[in-house]
């Protein structure tokens, strides 16, 4: 199925979730991440601020800050994304596309310094391919870090499909967490 059709179908389904359904799935997904060795070993995490019933990341952010980890959130810039450190969630404000972003005075992280990137997605496949919103911001910014075990996708279980026709510039994730399972894709 073409990416455009998958994107439209998944976004429609995700928008149809009730607030309760989305919140309950988000809690299960975040709790699953908090139990992983990858999370426990990480010192610096890059998270995202959810929109349109994306899996929430607030619980992960709170736990990370409480346990002395550093967190960053993306900011859309012309060439892709930069990641700015957030020391409290109240420093996030409306940015590009209405998505919460760190304030301009927050310190910028070099992506190489981030241990784990939690990535949103419209759809994922079992091999770790991801469909985003189609702008390619994560792909442009993170492609050079691919294959280093740093990318974790958060999604609702219905957002998993068997196969996505990946393109060479698409970033593959190393782990996918849904409310029902954790998937650790291997090379196709």
Legacy VTK file of the C-alpha trace (Angstrom):
# vtk DataFile Version 3.0
C-alpha trace
ASCII
DATASET POLYDATA
POINTS 188 float
0.000 0.000 0.000
1.417 3.460 -0.878
2.729 5.554 2.023
0.174 8.284 1.377
-2.721 5.845 1.781
-1.183 4.239 4.892
-0.627 7.677 6.390
-4.214 8.789 5.746
-5.697 5.542 7.111
-3.564 5.510 10.270
-4.136 9.170 11.057
-7.891 8.711 10.693
-7.805 5.698 13.021
-5.582 7.457 15.555
-7.771 10.567 15.597
-10.797 8.343 16.294
-9.346 7.160 19.614
-11.002 8.516 22.719
-8.886 10.463 25.172
-9.185 7.537 27.606
-8.038 4.973 25.004
-5.047 7.084 24.027
-4.095 7.833 27.647
-4.343 4.179 28.744
-2.206 2.982 25.820
0.321 5.763 26.480
0.703 4.724 30.111
1.328 1.077 29.157
3.826 2.035 26.454
5.768 4.430 28.671
5.841 1.949 31.553
7.205 -0.702 29.181
10.033 1.630 28.127
10.888 2.444 31.742
11.522 -1.280 32.364
13.966 -1.740 29.470
17.713 -1.974 29.920
18.105 0.636 27.173
16.217 3.184 29.244
17.956 2.243 32.490
21.406 2.675 30.879
20.583 5.962 29.120
21.789 9.304 30.473
20.329 11.519 27.748
16.967 10.978 26.046
15.342 12.839 23.182
11.567 12.804 23.463
8.765 14.433 21.489
5.645 16.361 22.415
2.615 14.397 21.179
-0.085 15.679 18.840
-3.308 14.122 17.514
-3.401 11.125 19.883
0.269 10.235 19.475
1.630 8.241 22.391
2.385 10.616 25.246
5.922 10.966 26.640
5.242 12.990 29.813
5.634 10.022 32.178
9.019 9.155 30.641
10.095 12.797 30.886
9.092 13.012 34.549
10.825 9.754 35.439
13.970 10.725 33.535
14.213 14.120 35.235
13.519 12.606 38.664
16.281 10.035 38.178
18.903 12.561 37.048
18.754 11.856 33.326
18.832 14.720 30.850
16.077 15.148 28.286
15.767 17.046 25.039
12.916 17.830 22.684
13.115 18.604 18.967
12.777 22.022 17.404
11.971 22.272 13.701
14.546 24.292 11.778
15.019 24.806 8.067
17.327 21.825 7.536
15.644 19.368 9.914
15.596 19.239 13.695
17.764 20.423 16.536
17.364 19.045 20.045
17.223 21.414 23.017
17.571 20.368 26.637
14.512 20.687 28.839
14.930 20.840 32.604
11.198 21.138 33.273
8.237 20.507 31.019
6.917 24.009 31.670
9.686 25.371 29.425
7.889 23.911 26.382
5.804 26.315 24.285
3.927 26.236 20.973
6.319 26.015 18.051
6.213 24.905 14.438
3.012 23.154 13.377
1.535 23.897 16.834
3.803 21.301 18.468
5.313 22.067 21.874
9.035 22.906 21.636
11.713 24.045 24.092
12.305 27.768 24.405
15.122 29.282 22.318
17.326 29.769 25.385
17.440 26.031 26.163
20.816 24.416 25.460
21.228 22.593 22.138
22.343 18.946 22.219
24.448 17.456 19.482
22.478 14.351 18.394
25.643 12.288 19.002
25.235 13.040 22.744
21.764 11.505 22.925
21.629 7.886 24.095
18.018 7.178 23.065
15.673 8.925 20.665
11.995 8.221 21.247
10.375 8.705 17.854
6.740 9.205 16.984
5.347 7.694 13.833
2.187 7.374 11.834
2.981 3.717 11.099
5.797 1.220 11.681
6.496 -2.184 10.219
7.978 -5.242 11.874
11.387 -4.542 10.280
11.595 -1.111 11.942
10.629 1.057 8.984
8.670 4.146 9.923
6.214 6.438 8.212
6.044 9.936 9.658
4.047 12.909 8.509
5.976 13.114 5.243
8.226 16.110 5.917
11.321 13.990 6.646
12.580 16.032 9.606
13.678 13.031 11.680
15.101 11.240 8.629
17.218 14.245 7.566
18.527 14.834 11.062
19.133 11.301 12.335
20.050 9.238 9.279
23.759 9.268 10.159
23.032 7.711 13.574
21.022 4.808 12.198
22.016 1.289 13.197
23.501 2.229 16.550
20.650 0.949 18.722
19.399 4.413 19.631
15.969 4.694 17.994
12.794 3.600 19.755
9.406 4.072 18.128
6.273 4.630 20.185
2.945 3.736 18.592
-0.454 2.219 19.229
-0.541 -1.447 18.278
-2.882 -0.830 15.325
-0.169 1.378 13.791
1.986 -1.698 13.138
1.770 -3.148 9.649
3.593 -6.049 8.055
5.695 -4.110 5.568
6.461 -0.537 4.602
8.292 0.091 1.360
11.241 1.853 2.926
13.367 4.304 0.979
17.141 4.691 1.381
16.793 7.966 3.320
14.223 6.560 5.791
15.479 5.994 9.331
14.765 2.531 10.780
14.060 2.144 14.478
15.801 -0.389 16.686
12.802 -1.046 18.916
9.059 -0.460 18.700
6.900 -0.286 21.808
3.124 -0.569 21.681
0.608 -1.119 24.458
0.726 -4.857 23.670
4.331 -5.678 22.814
7.950 -4.720 22.358
9.466 -5.479 18.978
13.187 -5.552 18.318
13.462 -5.651 14.520
16.335 -7.456 12.907
17.856 -6.720 9.519
15.472 -7.761 6.720
LINES 1 189
188 0 1 2 3 4 5 6 7 8 9 10 11 12 13 14 15 16 17 18 19 20 21 22 23 24 25 26 27 28 29 30 31 32 33 34 35 36 37 38 39 40 41 42 43 44 45 46 47 48 49 50 51 52 53 54 55 56 57 58 59 60 61 62 63 64 65 66 67 68 69 70 71 72 73 74 75 76 77 78 79 80 81 82 83 84 85 86 87 88 89 90 91 92 93 94 95 96 97 98 99 100 101 102 103 104 105 106 107 108 109 110 111 112 113 114 115 116 117 118 119 120 121 122 123 124 125 126 127 128 129 130 131 132 133 134 135 136 137 138 139 140 141 142 143 144 145 146 147 148 149 150 151 152 153 154 155 156 157 158 159 160 161 162 163 164 165 166 167 168 169 170 171 172 173 174 175 176 177 178 179 180 181 182 183 184 185 186 187
